[in-house]
Amino acid sequence: MSNTPNDLKYASSHEWARLEGDIVVVGITDHAQDLLGDLVFVELPDVGAEFAAGQEVVVLESMLGWNRL
């Protein structure tokens, strides 16, 4: 059974976001993790980087291909 915290906001593309003070923490759902399988590459932004809504934040590459989130 999956755990769905009430403080997360979800996108239809399986990303989630949570506001912690003036910082937004983002991640991907358990379902997306299962679909991606093993990650082989992750490109993260610099600490403190700022982004606009809808802007690409991270690149994930898995054994099944790559995804930009």
Backbone torsions as a table, in degrees:
resi	resn	phi	psi	omega
1	MET	NA	132.2	-178.4
2	SER	-85.5	154.3	178.4
3	ASN	-102.1	122.8	-179.3
4	THR	-116.1	93.5	-179.4
5	PRO	-61.9	143.2	-178.9
6	ASN	-72.9	-19.2	-175.9
7	ASP	-89.3	5.0	179.8
8	LEU	-97.9	143.1	173.2
9	LYS	-108.4	129.8	-173.5
10	TYR	-109.0	144.9	171.2
11	ALA	-100.7	155.2	179.6
12	SER	-66.1	-16.2	179.4
13	SER	-91.3	17.1	172.4
14	HIS	77.1	16.6	170.5
15	GLU	-95.1	156.9	174.1
16	TRP	-132.3	159.7	177.6
17	ALA	-140.2	146.3	177.7
18	ARG	-138.7	129.4	178.3
19	LEU	-84.6	125.2	177.1
20	GLU	-124.9	91.2	-175.3
21	GLY	70.2	-119.1	178.5
22	ASP	-105.2	16.6	179.7
23	ILE	-116.7	139.4	174.6
24	VAL	-105.9	122.0	176.9
25	VAL	-95.3	132.5	-179.0
26	VAL	-122.4	157.9	177.7
27	GLY	-163.0	-174.3	176.5
28	ILE	-120.3	152.5	-176.4
29	THR	-68.6	162.5	174.9
30	ASP	-57.5	-39.6	179.8
31	HIS	-60.4	-45.5	178.6
32	ALA	-63.4	-39.7	178.2
33	GLN	-61.7	-41.7	178.2
34	ASP	-64.4	-41.5	-179.5
35	LEU	-66.8	-39.7	-177.7
36	LEU	-71.8	-32.7	-176.3
37	GLY	72.6	-145.3	-177.7
38	ASP	-72.1	130.1	174.7
39	LEU	-83.5	137.3	178.7
40	VAL	-113.3	-13.3	179.9
41	PHE	-158.1	138.1	175.3
42	VAL	-136.0	126.0	175.8
43	GLU	-111.0	112.0	-177.1
44	LEU	-103.2	153.9	176.8
45	PRO	-75.1	165.1	174.7
46	ASP	-66.5	148.6	176.3
47	VAL	-58.9	132.5	178.6
48	GLY	87.8	-2.9	178.8
49	ALA	-62.6	147.4	179.2
50	GLU	-115.7	145.9	-176.0
51	PHE	-135.8	150.8	174.0
52	ALA	-89.9	158.0	177.1
53	ALA	-55.6	134.2	178.2
54	GLY	85.2	-6.5	-178.8
55	GLN	-81.3	142.4	177.2
56	GLU	-62.0	136.2	-176.4
57	VAL	-117.2	-39.9	-174.5
58	VAL	-144.5	153.0	174.9
59	VAL	-116.0	128.5	176.0
60	LEU	-117.0	133.4	175.1
61	GLU	-121.9	129.5	-179.5
62	SER	-122.0	179.0	177.0
63	MET	-62.8	-19.4	-178.6
64	LEU	-94.9	-3.5	-177.9
65	GLY	135.8	-163.5	-178.6
66	TRP	-120.7	154.8	178.0
67	ASN	-139.2	140.4	175.1
68	ARG	-109.9	126.8	-177.7
69	LEU	-119.2	NA	NA
